[in-house]
């Protein structure tokens, strides 16, 4: 158990997975200051507890998240310093998700735009319901991205397609999200939870340290020239593989000995609401 007065998220731990479900469906799970605090606490929990194998972020009602809350924006547009602090907090959380050494799965149940779209782009695996509608939507209101999507989206879909998505401000349906590589797969609305659990099935039997190292390799090599990127990959590989107590050593030994691996992090089999 963890003592924290969550307000904008319902937090549950089942086996070795944390499920963080946005619970303000009446406001389409918009991003408030308490939302930022809640997500900060969830990420910190995963960062500190090596037995957690994955984090799942979900919406509720008819939306995943429609971005910054209207009342927060009322204050932000009147106070540039406050606006800057909110964006710094939000952008920092998305960076921590991207750099987290455990997989982060987004289960997109419905509408997602602006900050909700930026949250999706920072996750490792994105599964969308067939009825999902996702867009950046900033330019329709004379605004531009502020949470990192102008950097992340072109890396996923290419610069020209990213410009079209930003400039038009249009909604994208589930099949296009998959085709563009923004989502991993699309499933019927009533199959979203099952699809997430199937995904977790091939994530949580792996070493967290191993998957986290792959994430770090991809992040740090993304913008480097080819020869430099390959050298960086090799350095990270050797730093991960060579310690005698590494999960790589255990994985190799278990394969040679014909047994199941015993990863360094222990799995907690309890189910708790945190």
Phi, psi and omega in degrees: 000151175229132182272109178199131182278075178298139180237322185259354179230145164262125186246127178225141171249124175234121187054244184245029182233138173260128176252119179246107184251119176296130191244009180263063184295334181292336176250021180057036176054043179290160188269117179246177176296322178291327174301314180298318179294318179298313182295323176303315181294320179296313180298318179300319178302313181292322179299323187270340186250102185287351178281348178280125185265339182197156174240130177247127178250125186232160170257182176216158183071223183259011181223151165279293170194139180257016174094198187301138182296145184297325181285325173297318180294325176306313180289319185295319182289347176261354187214098185298323180295320178294317178303315180298319182293322179295313181294325178294319178295312183296311179298323178295322178295318179294323175296320179294324175297315181297326183265355182301136183274030173219147181296143176241122183251129173259124175255102190264109188266342185193232183289138172212125178213166175050241181300328176294322176295318180295324175298316178302316183295338181272350183275161184276319180232131181235120177245127185244144172285153183301332182272003183295143173230124187229138176199164175283308170070000182296313189293337177297339180249016180070024182242164179239164180299148180223000183247008176113000185288335178292342174268315187283316186299314178300329178292333182271313189249353185095152186295321183292315179293324178297318178300318180298319180292316179293311186295320183283328184067019187279166175273144174246136179271172190300319183294323178290322178302319178291316182299325181278347183087009176284327177240151179283316181202161176240139183223158175306149186308317184279002179250005185298313181298318180296320180295322177297316180295323176297319177298315180298332180300325179261003173262315191280351174274358179267164172290128176299319180299322179294310181294322177296324178292321176299316178302315182294321177302314182293322181293312188280342179264353190301321185249008181273152172301157189305309183297319178293318181299318180294321177296319178297315178303316182296318179298316179294319178303309184294321178296328180279318190280323195285330179302139185295337181259016183285157175296333177295316178297317179294319179298318179293314181296320181294324178294317181292331182266359177066040180227170177284144180289150174245093184293157186297321182279138180272146181264128176269120186269006181281160173242118184228152162262122188275000000 
